[in-house]
Amino acid sequence: MRQRPPLTPIISALPSTVPFVGPEAQERDRGRAFRARIGANESSFGPSPRVVARMAETAGDMWMYCDPDNHDLKLTIAAHLGVGAENVVVGEGIDGLLSLVARMYVAPGDAVATSLGAYPTFNFHIAGVGGRLVAVPYENDRESLDGLLAAVARENAPLVYLSNPDNPMGSWWEAAELIRLIEALPETTMLVLDEAYGELGPVSALPPIDVARPNVIRMRTFSKAYGLAGIRCGYAVADAQAIRDFEKIRNHYGVSRMAQIAGVEALADQDYLQSVVTRVASGRRRIAEIAEANGLKPLPSATNFVTLDCGGDGAFALKVLKALLSRDVFIRKPMVPVLDRCIRVSVGLDHELDIFAEELPGALAAARGS
């Protein structure tokens, strides 16, 4: 038998798993497409027509490599947020930036604080550098700020992750509470504040950006409210030294020319963004109404999805999810105890929510065995 080149010890010890099984993979396994794609928290409303037109106009230029400095997009983001270009780094979505953060701040064996059931891709990247996850249970369906602070202090964690608004529960903290968390953190602990859904929640949940503070990295994306999940583009905002540290290891050709063009144009069309925010709010109300009509409890949401308490345990909620999948309705659910009593439904187009409304009663009946 031939020998194989050895993996590093860290990679060799990892399971061959991925954070998510995409709807495309599920469709291939099923042999048919979903009729309602309302599980991945994408924006079915799509990008601004101005973005689409600009992408079409520049499609013929894609023979060129992208600008490795992301110059125009960085300047546009900086102007949009009122910070300097030296305070912005662009990456392949928040996922790509989280991978860099893990490499920057976590040595093998280091403890990293996060919430039990929070965004699994962060956990995936921490495992990839040999970090040790310390998971803090949610409290009342929100990430526990005090619990995270206690974990950081107890474990001397160099890194802590918090999403606000939160995925998978849709909950959020007001800015004053986040500022309290930031001020209580040790100066040697970096906070990654994932604001992927920031445009969709209340403005009061977003603290003012303070690029003078060296231990906070704010992350945002074009995947959610801007409707550009497919181009893989996000950005981080931090003090200038932290941004220079990203430059040491980032993939300088990782953000395509098309993604940079689309990002610039998306930020220029804030009227469209506000129209999407309005439509998402309407969609949340529709999902809540459907849930309540079927005896489920919608949780308050500041995102583009609504988490629904199925009123039972995790096994029952999983039956509901599987029953909806079998009816060609793609949704997802939290999987950790307590949170796993819920399913999660993304805001979709009207006809997708119509399908959800039609199929939910039958899915619940199947889950109950009736």
Salt bridges, closest charged atoms under 4 A:
GLU24 OE2 - ARG37 NH1 2.97
GLU42 OE2 - ARG37 NH2 2.62
GLU57 OE2 - ARG54 NH1 2.89
ASP72 OD1 - HIS71 ND1 3.04
ASP95 OD2 - ARG232 NH2 3.96
ASP141 OD2 - ARG341 NH2 2.78
ASP146 OD1 - ARG180 NH1 3.02
GLU155 OE1 - ARG132 NH2 3.16
GLU155 OE2 - ARG154 NE 3.45
GLU177 OE1 - ARG180 NE 3.11
GLU195 OE2 - ARG218 NE 2.89
GLU195 OE1 - ARG220 NE 2.91
ASP245 OD1 - LYS248 NZ 3.19
GLU247 OE1 - ARG250 NE 3.05
GLU247 OE1 - HIS252 NE2 3.08
GLU265 OE2 - ARG50 NH2 3.11
ASP309 OD2 - ARG341 NE 2.85
ASP328 OD1 - ARG30 NH2 2.55
ASP328 OD1 - ARG32 NE 2.71
ASP328 OD2 - ARG35 NE 3.78
ASP354 OD1 - ARG286 NH2 2.85
GLU359 OE2 - ARG35 NH2 2.77
GLU359 OE1 - ARG327 NE 3.79
